Amino acid sequence: MENANNFEYLAANTIPIWQHRNHQEQQEEQKIEKNIRTVHPAVSFDARADADALYKAMKGLGTDEKALMAILCHRSNNQRVLISQAYKSGYGKDLESKLKSELSGNFERVMVSLCLPTADFMAREMYEAMAGLGTDDQALVEILCSSTNKEMQEMNAAYLRFYGHSMEKDIVGDTSGTFKMILVSLAQGGRDENDFVFDEHKIKSDAQRLHDAGEARLGTDESAFNSILATRSWAHLGQVMIEYQSMFGNSLEKAIMSEFSGNAEKVLLGILQCAVNRHAYFAQRLRDSMKGLGTNNRTLIRLIVGHCDNDLGNIRQEYEKKFIRSFAADVMDETSGEYRRALMALLGSKTNLQ
């Protein structure tokens, strides 16, 4: 398995954070680090004018796709939601429904996704990952292991509003075993989010508990891994990984790979990847969606649309640092037509695509 973040090297060559004399200063610097969005709010924004322009672009025969992109790909998520509301109040129709009737394929999926509040969009992604025959387990892992508590709570509320039952109910019905247990735990949105206070005793205790639950015994105590990895803060888990390596001479990642398999292994490793570098985790998911034969367009769209208003710029930086290649060039190579133009606009590309 490709080691996306070289956990073992990081753990073996990193000093536990409480041993740093300037720990407080380092934490203050971390707080200052900001997300880099690639889609910015329009300065002179008029939801009614934008709604009218969208109506004109889809009125009569043919559709002015460039006009659609000029608006929907260059407004923030909050602004796009206001445009959707203005469209419905002005024309008595859902903008989403109108876009579906005018467009098709991946371009349609991008445009429709842009009209939804982020929580509604992610709730729909969760539903579609579980609907019908088969389950998109990797989509479930990506969304659930990386979401903040607020994102999870809003997603759960949107899911219940859309589908009339809880997201947890569908997770339970579509998954099984240890994988189900971990996903249900993550879906509660109960992770400790205090990333700037470290308890040395708790870090050492968790490292020991994980070792006792796995490598130190016959069989595996899956619930011990679940209770720690699904609830501790990202920063705490990062320190547990370092401490585990220091105490036992083996990486926590390798321990999980030896104790778990299949989707349970993937979701636990996904959590560790997010603990080390959440943006790098998404960069790896983007690379996986585009490498090899074919393109996983659903994953590509979800990650670009879902992050363009927040941290896609950070993800792009991690992508290009890790893979030594242009993220925008890779997206261009894997897409075409209006679909390509829309994604490039969301990436903030100034390229004039013909």
Secondary structure, 3 states (H helix, E strand, C coil): CCCCCCHHHHHHCCCCHHHCCCHHHHHHHHHHCCCCCCCCCCCCCCHHHHHHHHHHHHCCCCCCHHHHHHHHCCCCHHHHHHHHHHHHHHHCCCHHHHHHHHCCHHHHHHHHHHCCCHHHHHHHHHHHHHCCCCCCHHHHHHHHHHCCHHHHHHHHHHHHHHHCCCHHHHHHHHCCHHHHHHHHHHHCCCCCCCCCCCCHHHHHHHHHHHHHHCCCCCCCCHHHHHHHHCCCCHHHHHHHHHHHHHHHCCCHHHHHHHHCCHHHHHHHHHHHHHHHHHHHHHHHHHHHHHCCCCCCHHHHHHHHHHHCCCCHHHHHHHHHHHHCCCHHHHHHHHCCHHHHHHHHHHCCCCCCCC
